[in-house]
């Protein structure tokens, strides 16, 4: 697989308006369970993404998890940036994605202070990691953030701009989370889910993608089953075959607008 999303915690330090919100028991994954995941994913992927719901840098063992996993996998982190100093000196991160649209003045921190903390860390980590700043085009702070980045990197920013070696910025539109109760419905469409990626929630539930953050489509549990067995079960195979035939089999997928084809 191209990548596997691993949710090491579903707890977050923010309360963003665009987030679907966590309705599950709040958990920090234990080291023992994390090691089980690392063992069971061997041979299935080289790339781990600490990302589904929650803020991974809240995990008290975040650096231990990165260091252990990086012995066999390439580690990618997605963070809102507020706790970025927790990984200040970690050299074992392949790519650090920072969601700058998470900034909001309601968190009692100025934009300048928020970005300066991020720059302090990224200036250190860019020697070892790819740094990817992410921002939504409708973010209310977009223009101010761009101005600060242009001054920092002495460049004019356009869409998908390389700011300097190993440092990039990526613009995108805010997506709508799939939800069984939304007004969108389409039985047709394909997806890369299950073919080149899947997700593992903090309780071990295997889901088809990073957008199923509530575990609506439960394919199995990595703590109780091997991934090969999960991939060979009827639900997994029916969904996979459906996507190949441009058909969405799972009800949640029919309510997903991420790919509208």
NORNOR-V781919 format. One record per backbone hydrogen bond with DSSP energy under -0.5 kcal/mol. CO is the residue of the C=O (numbers start at 1). NH is the residue of the N-H. E is the energy in kcal/mol with one decimal. If there is no record, write none. Layout:
BEGIN
co=<CO & CO>
nh=<NH & NH>
e=<E & E>
END
This chain:
BEGIN
co=<1 & 3 & 4 & 5 & 5 & 6 & 8 & 11 & 16 & 27 & 27 & 30 & 31 & 32 & 33 & 34 & 35 & 36 & 37 & 39 & 41 & 41 & 46 & 46 & 47 & 48 & 48 & 49 & 49 & 50 & 54 & 55 & 56 & 59 & 61 & 62 & 63 & 64 & 65 & 66 & 68 & 69 & 69 & 73 & 74 & 75 & 75 & 76 & 77 & 78 & 79 & 81 & 83 & 84 & 85 & 87 & 89 & 92 & 94 & 95 & 95 & 96 & 96 & 97 & 97 & 98 & 98 & 99 & 100 & 104 & 105 & 110 & 111 & 112 & 113 & 114 & 115 & 116 & 117 & 118 & 119 & 120 & 121 & 121 & 122 & 124 & 125 & 125 & 130 & 130 & 131 & 131 & 132 & 133 & 134 & 134 & 135 & 136 & 139 & 141 & 142 & 143 & 144 & 145 & 146 & 147 & 148 & 149 & 150 & 150 & 155 & 161 & 161 & 164 & 166 & 167 & 167 & 168 & 169 & 170 & 172 & 175 & 179 & 187 & 192 & 192 & 192 & 196 & 196 & 197 & 198 & 199 & 200 & 201 & 204 & 205 & 205 & 206 & 206 & 207 & 208 & 209 & 211 & 212 & 216 & 217 & 220 & 221 & 221 & 226 & 227 & 228 & 230 & 233 & 234 & 235 & 236 & 237 & 238 & 239 & 240 & 241 & 242 & 242 & 243 & 246 & 247 & 250 & 251 & 252 & 253 & 254 & 255 & 255>
nh=<46 & 198 & 49 & 7 & 200 & 8 & 29 & 55 & 19 & 10 & 29 & 34 & 35 & 36 & 37 & 38 & 39 & 40 & 41 & 42 & 44 & 45 & 48 & 74 & 4 & 50 & 76 & 6 & 51 & 78 & 56 & 58 & 59 & 62 & 65 & 66 & 67 & 68 & 69 & 70 & 71 & 72 & 73 & 75 & 48 & 94 & 95 & 50 & 97 & 56 & 99 & 84 & 86 & 87 & 88 & 90 & 91 & 94 & 130 & 77 & 97 & 98 & 132 & 79 & 99 & 100 & 134 & 102 & 103 & 107 & 108 & 114 & 115 & 116 & 117 & 118 & 119 & 120 & 121 & 122 & 123 & 124 & 124 & 125 & 126 & 127 & 128 & 129 & 96 & 132 & 133 & 168 & 98 & 170 & 100 & 101 & 172 & 139 & 142 & 145 & 146 & 147 & 148 & 149 & 150 & 151 & 152 & 153 & 154 & 155 & 157 & 163 & 169 & 167 & 131 & 163 & 164 & 133 & 161 & 135 & 137 & 177 & 182 & 248 & 195 & 196 & 197 & 2 & 3 & 194 & 5 & 207 & 7 & 204 & 222 & 201 & 207 & 219 & 220 & 199 & 194 & 212 & 213 & 215 & 218 & 219 & 206 & 224 & 225 & 230 & 231 & 232 & 233 & 237 & 238 & 239 & 240 & 241 & 242 & 243 & 244 & 245 & 245 & 247 & 246 & 189 & 249 & 254 & 255 & 255 & 256 & 186 & 179 & 257>
e=<-0.6 & -0.7 & -2.5 & -0.5 & -2.5 & -1.0 & -2.9 & -2.7 & -1.2 & -1.2 & -0.5 & -2.1 & -2.3 & -1.5 & -1.9 & -2.3 & -2.2 & -2.5 & -1.6 & -0.9 & -2.4 & -1.0 & -0.5 & -3.7 & -1.9 & -0.6 & -2.5 & -3.2 & -2.0 & -1.1 & -0.6 & -2.0 & -1.5 & -1.8 & -2.9 & -2.3 & -2.5 & -2.6 & -2.5 & -2.3 & -1.2 & -1.9 & -2.3 & -0.6 & -2.4 & -2.3 & -1.4 & -2.7 & -3.6 & -0.6 & -2.8 & -1.2 & -2.3 & -1.8 & -1.5 & -1.6 & -0.7 & -0.6 & -2.8 & -2.5 & -0.6 & -0.5 & -2.8 & -2.6 & -0.6 & -1.4 & -3.1 & -1.8 & -1.7 & -1.8 & -1.7 & -2.6 & -2.6 & -2.4 & -2.1 & -1.5 & -3.1 & -2.2 & -1.4 & -3.1 & -2.6 & -0.6 & -0.7 & -2.6 & -2.3 & -0.7 & -2.5 & -2.5 & -3.1 & -0.5 & -0.5 & -2.8 & -2.6 & -2.9 & -2.2 & -0.7 & -1.5 & -2.0 & -1.7 & -2.6 & -2.8 & -2.1 & -2.0 & -2.5 & -2.9 & -1.9 & -2.5 & -2.7 & -0.9 & -1.2 & -0.5 & -0.7 & -1.9 & -2.5 & -3.4 & -2.0 & -1.4 & -2.9 & -0.8 & -2.1 & -2.1 & -0.5 & -1.8 & -2.9 & -1.2 & -2.4 & -0.7 & -1.0 & -1.8 & -3.1 & -2.6 & -2.7 & -2.8 & -2.5 & -2.8 & -3.0 & -0.5 & -2.7 & -0.6 & -3.0 & -0.7 & -1.0 & -1.5 & -1.2 & -0.9 & -0.9 & -2.7 & -1.4 & -1.7 & -1.8 & -2.8 & -1.1 & -1.2 & -2.3 & -2.8 & -2.3 & -2.5 & -2.6 & -2.1 & -2.4 & -1.6 & -1.3 & -0.5 & -3.3 & -1.5 & -1.3 & -0.7 & -1.2 & -0.6 & -1.3 & -1.5 & -2.0 & -0.8 & -0.5>
END
